[in-house]
Amino acid sequence: MLDLPDRKKRARNVTRILRKEFPDARCSLDHADAFQLLIATVLSAQCTDVRVNLVTPDLFAAYPAPADFAEATQEEIEEAIRSTGFFRQKAKSIRDACTDIVTKHGGDLPRTMPELIKLAGVGRKTANCVLGVAFDDPDGVVVDTHVGRIAGKLGLTEHGPKEAVKIERDLNECVPKKNWVVLSHLLIDHGRKTCRARTPLCDACPLFPHCEIRA
């Protein structure tokens, strides 16, 4: 891994380049508020955002508030989210999380990292997504599989893709807080379009000069 000054410099260059490549980078999960984003992010685990966006309109029409999920049966939620995969565990997490939102937070989604990660099915990635995108107050960079993998290739972290918390810490250290949210969107878009896990398009990659691990 590069030393901190070099990581900061590279992070600035990467952000600048990708802003030009993806000027409209944003969260690709459709949502109307922070609560909907939380549920959509839980559903996105091992599922594409495109699929989640097909499911959530009917889901949120049927269950518009935490109390509606909390009062539903496990089987009802399972049926509504079945196509997102791992639907039994996701349904349990959503129902349990919404029960806690109602009973412990008066029906309002909490706005701090310690409170959010106590909700069932909510880890730092989901919490950072909600805090950064919906509340504009991120606790750190959202680290999904694209972000973790590409950060390693760029020398911004020495930790493997499964060490998301450590990767987040490294990125928080070398990227200004004002860029935490947009950086994750940029790296995700780059991972989907160019730096694909199995078939990276290195010849077309605008970050190729900054890549430490080339395919």
N, C-alpha and C positions, 0 to 999 in steps of 0.2 A: 504493500500500500504506500502511496505517496505520503510525504510529510504534510503537516497541516497547511502551511502556506501554499504548497503546490496543489493540494486538494481544493483549497478555496479558489485558487485561480482556475483550475480545471472546471470546477462547478459553475463558476461565472461564465466561462466559455460555452459549456454545455447548455446552460440555461439560455444564453443569448442565441445560440445556433438553433435550438429547438423552438424558441419563440418565433423565429422566422419560418421554420418548417410547419409549425402548428399554431398559427396566430389565434385560433378559436378554441384552443384546448380547454376543456372543462370536464366536470364530472359527467360520465355517460349514463348514469342511472337516473331515470326520470323520477322526479319527486316534487311535491308542492311545499313541503316543510321538513323540519328536522326529524320528526317522528317517521315520516314516510321514508326518508333517506336511511334511517337506522334499519327499518325493516327490509328495505331493498338491498342494503349492504349485507345483511345477514343471509338473505336469499342468494346473493351473488357468489357465495362460497362454492367452489367446484361447479360453477354455472356461468354461462356468458351473460353479459349485461343485456344483450339483445333479448335473450330468453326472459330474463327478469322483467324487462320493460313490457313484454307481452303479457305477463302474469299480473303485474301490479295494478293496472287500471281497474280490473274487476275485483281484485283483492281489496283495494282501498275503498271501493264503492260499497263492498259488503261489510268491511270492518274499518270505518273511518277514524276510530280513536282507540287508544290503549284499552279502554274498558270493553270495547267490542271484542277484541282479541281475547281478553282475559275471561270473558263470559262465554266464549265459544268452546266447543268441545275440541279435544285433540284431533279427532277424526275429521271434523269439519275443516279445520285449518289444513290438515294433511291433504285433503282432497283439493283444496283451493290452490295449493302450491306444489302439487305432485310433480309437475313437469320440470321443476327446478332441480330435481335430484336431492337425495339425502333428505327427503321430505319429512320423515318421521322425526329425526333429530331437530331439523329446522323448526318444525311445528311446535315441538316441545319447548325449544329455546324461546321462540316468539311468544308463546302463551305465558311461560314463566316470567320472561322479561316484562311483559305488559302487566302481569299481575303485580309485580314489584313496583312498576311505575305508578299504578293506581294506588296501591296500599302504602307505599313508602314515600311517594313524591307527589301525592295529590293529583295524579293524572297528567302531570307535566314532565316532559323529558328532562332529566338532569343535564346540567351544562358543564360538568367538570369531569376530568379523566378518572379520578378515583371513584366517583359515583357511577359513571357509565360502565366501567369494566366490571362492576359488581353485578350488572345485569346479565342474565343467562345468554350465552352465545355471543357476547360482546367482548372482543379483545382490543388491543391497542389500535389495530388497523381500522376496525369499524369505528371506534371512538374518535380517532384522529380524523377520519372522514367526516363524521358528523360535526365535530368541533370546528374543523377548518372550512368545510364547504357551507354548512348551514349556519354556523354561529360566527364565522370569520375570526376564530380564536384557537388556532391549532396548538396542540401540545407537542406536536412533532410532525415529521414527514410521514405520509401514509406509505407503508411499505407492503406492496403486494408482490406477487411472483415476478412481474416485469421489473418493478423498481429494484428489488433485491438483486436480481440477476444482472441487470444492466449496470447498476452501481458498482458491482464487483468487476465487471469488464472494463469499466472506466477508471478503476483504481481509486474510487471514492470510499471503498471499504475493503477490508481483508476478510470479512466474514462471509460464510456461505449463505445461499438463499434461504435456508431453514432457520437462520439466526436473525429473524426480523427485528427484534428489539435492539440487538447490537448494531445492525445496519442502520436503523433509525437514529441511534445515538451518533453514529459516525456522520450521517447526513445532516443532522441538526447542528453538528459542530462546524461543518464547512459551508453550509448554505444559510444565508440570512433568513430570519423568520418570515419576512415579508414574501419570500419565495417558496416557503415550504409547501403550500397548497399547489401552486402552479407547477412546481417541479415534478410532483407525483403525476399530475395529469400529462405533462409533457413526456415523461419517461414511459408511461403506460401507452400513450399514442405511438411513441417511437417503437416500443416493443411489439405492438400489434401490426404496424405497417412495415417496419424495416428490420429491426433487431429481433427477429423471430427466434424462439428457443431452438427449434429443430432445423430451420432453413433460413439463417440470417442472410440478408441481402447486403453483404459487406461492400460490394462494388457500388451500391447506391446509397451508402450510409454517410450522412454529413458529419457524423462523429468519428469516422474511421481514423483520422489522425490522432484522436485522443484515446483510442481503444488500446487497452493493455493485453487483452485476450482475444485475438482475432480468430475467426472460424477458418 
